[in-house]
Amino acid sequence: MDLVTLADVRTLLGHLPKETRAKSTWQHIEAELKKAANGGGDTTDLWAALRMVLMLENVKYRLK
């Protein structure tokens, strides 16, 4: 999955198992996504946090 837009991140979150989404790291990603989507957050914060969580979870990804 290519993560380019906020909608892509939302889709990713929707594919995660319930147990994974319950982790505090993924809860933080969801909170940052909501802030960015509502114009109240910096997308840089979301992408930085997402990259860190993906590294912690050993998920392979490519930057676009």
Backbone as XML, in Angstrom:
<?xml version="1.0"?>
<chain id="A" units="angstrom">
  <residue number="1" name="MET">
    <atom name="N" x="0.845" y="-1.176" z="0.000"/>
    <atom name="CA" x="0.000" y="0.000" z="0.000"/>
    <atom name="C" x="0.889" y="1.237" z="0.000"/>
  </residue>
  <residue number="2" name="ASP">
    <atom name="N" x="0.601" y="2.152" z="-0.870"/>
    <atom name="CA" x="1.301" y="3.431" z="-0.895"/>
    <atom name="C" x="0.569" y="4.402" z="0.031"/>
  </residue>
  <residue number="3" name="LEU">
    <atom name="N" x="1.316" y="5.045" z="0.904"/>
    <atom name="CA" x="0.740" y="6.025" z="1.814"/>
    <atom name="C" x="1.144" y="7.406" z="1.342"/>
  </residue>
  <residue number="4" name="VAL">
    <atom name="N" x="0.226" y="8.045" z="0.635"/>
    <atom name="CA" x="0.509" y="9.348" z="0.047"/>
    <atom name="C" x="-0.414" y="10.409" z="0.633"/>
  </residue>
  <residue number="5" name="THR">
    <atom name="N" x="-1.661" y="10.054" z="0.863"/>
    <atom name="CA" x="-2.651" y="11.020" z="1.323"/>
    <atom name="C" x="-3.162" y="10.637" z="2.716"/>
  </residue>
  <residue number="6" name="LEU">
    <atom name="N" x="-3.875" y="11.576" z="3.326"/>
    <atom name="CA" x="-4.505" y="11.279" z="4.609"/>
    <atom name="C" x="-5.520" y="10.149" z="4.457"/>
  </residue>
  <residue number="7" name="ALA">
    <atom name="N" x="-6.181" y="10.093" z="3.323"/>
    <atom name="CA" x="-7.141" y="9.009" z="3.070"/>
    <atom name="C" x="-6.434" y="7.652" z="3.040"/>
  </residue>
  <residue number="8" name="ASP">
    <atom name="N" x="-5.202" y="7.619" z="2.531"/>
    <atom name="CA" x="-4.429" y="6.377" z="2.522"/>
    <atom name="C" x="-4.157" y="5.904" z="3.946"/>
  </residue>
  <residue number="9" name="VAL">
    <atom name="N" x="-3.826" y="6.841" z="4.828"/>
    <atom name="CA" x="-3.564" y="6.492" z="6.228"/>
    <atom name="C" x="-4.848" y="5.992" z="6.880"/>
  </residue>
  <residue number="10" name="ARG">
    <atom name="N" x="-5.955" y="6.649" z="6.587"/>
    <atom name="CA" x="-7.249" y="6.215" z="7.121"/>
    <atom name="C" x="-7.570" y="4.797" z="6.660"/>
  </residue>
  <residue number="11" name="THR">
    <atom name="N" x="-7.293" y="4.503" z="5.402"/>
    <atom name="CA" x="-7.522" y="3.155" z="4.868"/>
    <atom name="C" x="-6.639" y="2.144" z="5.581"/>
  </residue>
  <residue number="12" name="LEU">
    <atom name="N" x="-5.371" y="2.496" z="5.786"/>
    <atom name="CA" x="-4.453" y="1.616" z="6.506"/>
    <atom name="C" x="-5.000" y="1.290" z="7.892"/>
  </residue>
  <residue number="13" name="LEU">
    <atom name="N" x="-5.431" y="2.308" z="8.607"/>
    <atom name="CA" x="-5.969" y="2.092" z="9.950"/>
    <atom name="C" x="-7.176" y="1.160" z="9.914"/>
  </residue>
  <residue number="14" name="GLY">
    <atom name="N" x="-7.983" y="1.283" z="8.882"/>
    <atom name="CA" x="-9.158" y="0.428" z="8.746"/>
    <atom name="C" x="-8.816" y="-1.030" z="8.506"/>
  </residue>
  <residue number="15" name="HIS">
    <atom name="N" x="-7.628" y="-1.296" z="7.984"/>
    <atom name="CA" x="-7.203" y="-2.669" z="7.708"/>
    <atom name="C" x="-6.509" y="-3.327" z="8.898"/>
  </residue>
  <residue number="16" name="LEU">
    <atom name="N" x="-6.149" y="-2.538" z="9.899"/>
    <atom name="CA" x="-5.447" y="-3.101" z="11.046"/>
    <atom name="C" x="-6.405" y="-3.903" z="11.926"/>
  </residue>
  <residue number="17" name="PRO">
    <atom name="N" x="-5.917" y="-5.003" z="12.490"/>
    <atom name="CA" x="-6.747" y="-5.755" z="13.435"/>
    <atom name="C" x="-7.087" y="-4.895" z="14.653"/>
  </residue>
  <residue number="18" name="LYS">
    <atom name="N" x="-8.203" y="-5.199" z="15.272"/>
    <atom name="CA" x="-8.684" y="-4.440" z="16.422"/>
    <atom name="C" x="-7.626" y="-4.361" z="17.531"/>
  </residue>
  <residue number="19" name="GLU">
    <atom name="N" x="-6.915" y="-5.463" z="17.772"/>
    <atom name="CA" x="-5.894" y="-5.491" z="18.821"/>
    <atom name="C" x="-4.744" y="-4.528" z="18.499"/>
  </residue>
  <residue number="20" name="THR">
    <atom name="N" x="-4.390" y="-4.443" z="17.236"/>
    <atom name="CA" x="-3.318" y="-3.541" z="16.821"/>
    <atom name="C" x="-3.762" y="-2.092" z="16.973"/>
  </residue>
  <residue number="21" name="ARG">
    <atom name="N" x="-4.982" y="-1.787" z="16.544"/>
    <atom name="CA" x="-5.499" y="-0.408" z="16.653"/>
    <atom name="C" x="-5.622" y="0.029" z="18.102"/>
  </residue>
  <residue number="22" name="ALA">
    <atom name="N" x="-5.725" y="-0.929" z="19.030"/>
    <atom name="CA" x="-5.869" y="-0.599" z="20.442"/>
    <atom name="C" x="-4.548" y="-0.177" z="21.085"/>
  </residue>
  <residue number="23" name="LYS">
    <atom name="N" x="-3.417" y="-0.434" z="20.413"/>
    <atom name="CA" x="-2.118" y="-0.044" z="20.950"/>
    <atom name="C" x="-2.014" y="1.481" z="21.005"/>
  </residue>
  <residue number="24" name="SER">
    <atom name="N" x="-1.324" y="1.957" z="22.025"/>
    <atom name="CA" x="-1.202" y="3.413" z="22.200"/>
    <atom name="C" x="-0.509" y="4.071" z="21.005"/>
  </residue>
  <residue number="25" name="THR">
    <atom name="N" x="0.414" y="3.355" z="20.371"/>
    <atom name="CA" x="1.109" y="3.937" z="19.223"/>
    <atom name="C" x="0.137" y="4.211" z="18.081"/>
  </residue>
  <residue number="26" name="TRP">
    <atom name="N" x="-0.735" y="3.266" z="17.815"/>
    <atom name="CA" x="-1.701" y="3.441" z="16.727"/>
    <atom name="C" x="-2.810" y="4.409" z="17.118"/>
  </residue>
  <residue number="27" name="GLN">
    <atom name="N" x="-3.118" y="4.490" z="18.415"/>
    <atom name="CA" x="-4.083" y="5.486" z="18.885"/>
    <atom name="C" x="-3.531" y="6.885" z="18.643"/>
  </residue>
  <residue number="28" name="HIS">
    <atom name="N" x="-2.219" y="7.045" z="18.834"/>
    <atom name="CA" x="-1.582" y="8.339" z="18.578"/>
    <atom name="C" x="-1.659" y="8.689" z="17.088"/>
  </residue>
  <residue number="29" name="ILE">
    <atom name="N" x="-1.413" y="7.709" z="16.224"/>
    <atom name="CA" x="-1.517" y="7.939" z="14.777"/>
    <atom name="C" x="-2.923" y="8.380" z="14.421"/>
  </residue>
  <residue number="30" name="GLU">
    <atom name="N" x="-3.915" y="7.716" z="14.981"/>
    <atom name="CA" x="-5.301" y="8.077" z="14.698"/>
    <atom name="C" x="-5.612" y="9.498" z="15.160"/>
  </residue>
  <residue number="31" name="ALA">
    <atom name="N" x="-5.111" y="9.874" z="16.337"/>
    <atom name="CA" x="-5.335" y="11.229" z="16.848"/>
    <atom name="C" x="-4.664" y="12.270" z="15.948"/>
  </residue>
  <residue number="32" name="GLU">
    <atom name="N" x="-3.435" y="11.988" z="15.508"/>
    <atom name="CA" x="-2.732" y="12.912" z="14.613"/>
    <atom name="C" x="-3.448" y="13.016" z="13.265"/>
  </residue>
  <residue number="33" name="LEU">
    <atom name="N" x="-3.967" y="11.904" z="12.788"/>
    <atom name="CA" x="-4.720" y="11.902" z="11.529"/>
    <atom name="C" x="-5.955" y="12.786" z="11.647"/>
  </residue>
  <residue number="34" name="LYS">
    <atom name="N" x="-6.684" y="12.644" z="12.740"/>
    <atom name="CA" x="-7.889" y="13.462" z="12.939"/>
    <atom name="C" x="-7.549" y="14.941" z="12.999"/>
  </residue>
  <residue number="35" name="LYS">
    <atom name="N" x="-6.460" y="15.284" z="13.704"/>
    <atom name="CA" x="-6.043" y="16.695" z="13.780"/>
    <atom name="C" x="-5.692" y="17.226" z="12.400"/>
  </residue>
  <residue number="36" name="ALA">
    <atom name="N" x="-4.922" y="16.453" z="11.653"/>
    <atom name="CA" x="-4.511" y="16.890" z="10.310"/>
    <atom name="C" x="-5.717" y="17.024" z="9.386"/>
  </residue>
  <residue number="37" name="ALA">
    <atom name="N" x="-6.637" y="16.080" z="9.468"/>
    <atom name="CA" x="-7.819" y="16.105" z="8.601"/>
    <atom name="C" x="-8.722" y="17.292" z="8.909"/>
  </residue>
  <residue number="38" name="ASN">
    <atom name="N" x="-8.734" y="17.722" z="10.169"/>
    <atom name="CA" x="-9.575" y="18.853" z="10.570"/>
    <atom name="C" x="-8.849" y="20.188" z="10.432"/>
  </residue>
  <residue number="39" name="GLY">
    <atom name="N" x="-7.638" y="20.151" z="9.906"/>
    <atom name="CA" x="-6.887" y="21.388" z="9.709"/>
    <atom name="C" x="-6.223" y="21.903" z="10.966"/>
  </residue>
  <residue number="40" name="GLY">
    <atom name="N" x="-6.312" y="21.157" z="12.059"/>
    <atom name="CA" x="-5.749" y="21.621" z="13.320"/>
    <atom name="C" x="-4.393" y="21.036" z="13.639"/>
  </residue>
  <residue number="41" name="GLY">
    <atom name="N" x="-3.895" y="20.194" z="12.760"/>
    <atom name="CA" x="-2.610" y="19.558" z="13.037"/>
    <atom name="C" x="-1.672" y="19.690" z="11.848"/>
  </residue>
  <residue number="42" name="ASP">
    <atom name="N" x="-0.428" y="19.458" z="12.128"/>
    <atom name="CA" x="0.595" y="19.523" z="11.103"/>
    <atom name="C" x="0.761" y="18.132" z="10.504"/>
  </residue>
  <residue number="43" name="THR">
    <atom name="N" x="0.662" y="18.010" z="9.203"/>
    <atom name="CA" x="0.799" y="16.697" z="8.576"/>
    <atom name="C" x="2.195" y="16.122" z="8.792"/>
  </residue>
  <residue number="44" name="THR">
    <atom name="N" x="3.173" y="16.984" z="9.010"/>
    <atom name="CA" x="4.528" y="16.508" z="9.282"/>
    <atom name="C" x="4.548" y="15.682" z="10.563"/>
  </residue>
  <residue number="45" name="ASP">
    <atom name="N" x="3.798" y="16.105" z="11.566"/>
    <atom name="CA" x="3.711" y="15.347" z="12.813"/>
    <atom name="C" x="3.117" y="13.966" z="12.563"/>
  </residue>
  <residue number="46" name="LEU">
    <atom name="N" x="2.092" y="13.904" z="11.742"/>
    <atom name="CA" x="1.461" y="12.629" z="11.422"/>
    <atom name="C" x="2.441" y="11.715" z="10.704"/>
  </residue>
  <residue number="47" name="TRP">
    <atom name="N" x="3.100" y="12.218" z="9.662"/>
    <atom name="CA" x="3.996" y="11.371" z="8.874"/>
    <atom name="C" x="5.187" y="10.916" z="9.703"/>
  </residue>
  <residue number="48" name="ALA">
    <atom name="N" x="5.727" y="11.781" z="10.554"/>
    <atom name="CA" x="6.861" y="11.393" z="11.403"/>
    <atom name="C" x="6.451" y="10.293" z="12.378"/>
  </residue>
  <residue number="49" name="ALA">
    <atom name="N" x="5.307" y="10.465" z="13.008"/>
    <atom name="CA" x="4.817" y="9.457" z="13.948"/>
    <atom name="C" x="4.520" y="8.148" z="13.228"/>
  </residue>
  <residue number="50" name="LEU">
    <atom name="N" x="3.924" y="8.230" z="12.057"/>
    <atom name="CA" x="3.599" y="7.027" z="11.295"/>
    <atom name="C" x="4.867" y="6.268" z="10.906"/>
  </residue>
  <residue number="51" name="ARG">
    <atom name="N" x="5.864" y="6.984" z="10.451"/>
    <atom name="CA" x="7.125" y="6.323" z="10.077"/>
    <atom name="C" x="7.748" y="5.621" z="11.276"/>
  </residue>
  <residue number="52" name="MET">
    <atom name="N" x="7.706" y="6.251" z="12.441"/>
    <atom name="CA" x="8.261" y="5.633" z="13.641"/>
    <atom name="C" x="7.495" y="4.372" z="14.025"/>
  </residue>
  <residue number="53" name="VAL">
    <atom name="N" x="6.179" y="4.431" z="13.964"/>
    <atom name="CA" x="5.374" y="3.259" z="14.316"/>
    <atom name="C" x="5.615" y="2.127" z="13.321"/>
  </residue>
  <residue number="54" name="LEU">
    <atom name="N" x="5.690" y="2.455" z="12.057"/>
    <atom name="CA" x="5.945" y="1.414" z="11.053"/>
    <atom name="C" x="7.307" y="0.761" z="11.280"/>
  </residue>
  <residue number="55" name="MET">
    <atom name="N" x="8.304" y="1.557" z="11.659"/>
    <atom name="CA" x="9.620" y="0.984" z="11.955"/>
    <atom name="C" x="9.551" y="0.096" z="13.195"/>
  </residue>
  <residue number="56" name="LEU">
    <atom name="N" x="8.855" y="0.560" z="14.235"/>
    <atom name="CA" x="8.718" y="-0.238" z="15.458"/>
    <atom name="C" x="8.010" y="-1.564" z="15.200"/>
  </residue>
  <residue number="57" name="GLU">
    <atom name="N" x="7.051" y="-1.543" z="14.278"/>
    <atom name="CA" x="6.270" y="-2.738" z="13.966"/>
    <atom name="C" x="6.942" y="-3.600" z="12.887"/>
  </residue>
  <residue number="58" name="ASN">
    <atom name="N" x="8.125" y="-3.183" z="12.432"/>
    <atom name="CA" x="8.853" y="-3.901" z="11.372"/>
    <atom name="C" x="8.064" y="-4.022" z="10.076"/>
  </residue>
  <residue number="59" name="VAL">
    <atom name="N" x="7.367" y="-2.957" z="9.725"/>
    <atom name="CA" x="6.605" y="-2.928" z="8.486"/>
    <atom name="C" x="7.479" y="-2.293" z="7.414"/>
  </residue>
  <residue number="60" name="LYS">
    <atom name="N" x="7.636" y="-2.978" z="6.306"/>
    <atom name="CA" x="8.427" y="-2.438" z="5.190"/>
    <atom name="C" x="7.583" y="-1.387" z="4.471"/>
  </residue>
  <residue number="61" name="TYR">
    <atom name="N" x="8.205" y="-0.274" z="4.143"/>
    <atom name="CA" x="7.501" y="0.784" z="3.436"/>
    <atom name="C" x="8.484" y="1.520" z="2.551"/>
  </residue>
  <residue number="62" name="ARG">
    <atom name="N" x="7.915" y="2.208" z="1.561"/>
    <atom name="CA" x="8.716" y="3.045" z="0.669"/>
    <atom name="C" x="8.198" y="4.462" z="0.758"/>
  </residue>
  <residue number="63" name="LEU">
    <atom name="N" x="9.109" y="5.392" z="0.760"/>
    <atom name="CA" x="8.710" y="6.805" z="0.732"/>
    <atom name="C" x="8.333" y="7.187" z="-0.685"/>
  </residue>
  <residue number="64" name="LYS">
    <atom name="N" x="7.296" y="7.937" z="-0.840"/>
    <atom name="CA" x="6.853" y="8.432" z="-2.154"/>
    <atom name="C" x="7.095" y="9.914" z="-2.212"/>
  </residue>
</chain>
